[in-house]
């Protein structure tokens, strides 16, 4: 297996644009791509544009009537069928939405194929991670579920065990739903508690259908959880499950909306903790999945200050050329940010919280602490189903 890493990118993915008043501003993708170049990472990896996902691929996850509805809305946005979640506040229809959504999905499917074939060990699609899209409907800014499609393609190619780790602040509901009955796919989502955040699912008790018991894992974190708590939760749940499941491939979703500056959610995680989790996912892929790692983006609505830095760290980690947290951001990129957005760009690749300290689960827990209660709830719901001690 080659050690090379592939960055999936087609400039046209920046056409995934719900309009000027929508929080998912595609400038976040463009600025991330430029920051990757500013650090010279494009010279360390193959930058590859995969073809758009075709009908037969989309149908691995999505219903045919839904695909037809997306295509119709794509041709005539005014005719969008709201019963499929299209033409709504969250998912306004726009001309060409089918094509660009299929293109983003194609990058994740292409990443999966390249990793499964062994062309590369890691592949990154930060335009992907659209984890809310359901088999039969759009949801939460997501039209086609590229994460589910990448996993479905891996299964089609013969994979028997795929693990999915989702650290977006929102529950990875679409991916969980797509593989709810499939014991070959272990989905683990860490997110803000459904009581306080969209999509109001991701309770610890959601553990998979009969025949796939324990294949869905949900860690529902209290609003306000910060770096130490977030890292403690990740390390108290994820590595044990991955070690036991022994995936052949690891697919991870790195929504940057856990950040304390994010306008749409209420966790208080820094860039430095996000980077630490990215490093941990990379290590898990090498330790348990022979290095096979597909890393995706996701949410993230602090589009200048957070998303480009977070995902540039992710790309660098996958490329094997980690950027130090205190690295200074190249001036050229900061000028481009100001020219495009009239916002001041950050100066360094850190929020100044490095190194992040956190306490291991082995050191004991506090039954009165809400974070520890969330961890216990997740472990008790699912660990026994997998034969692990809760
Ligand atoms: Zn999100």
Boltz pocket constraint, residues with backbone or C-beta under 6 A from the ligand:
constraints:
  - pocket:
      binder: B
      contacts: [[A, 168], [A, 169], [A, 170], [A, 255], [A, 257], [A, 298], [A, 299], [A, 300]]
      max_distance: 6.0
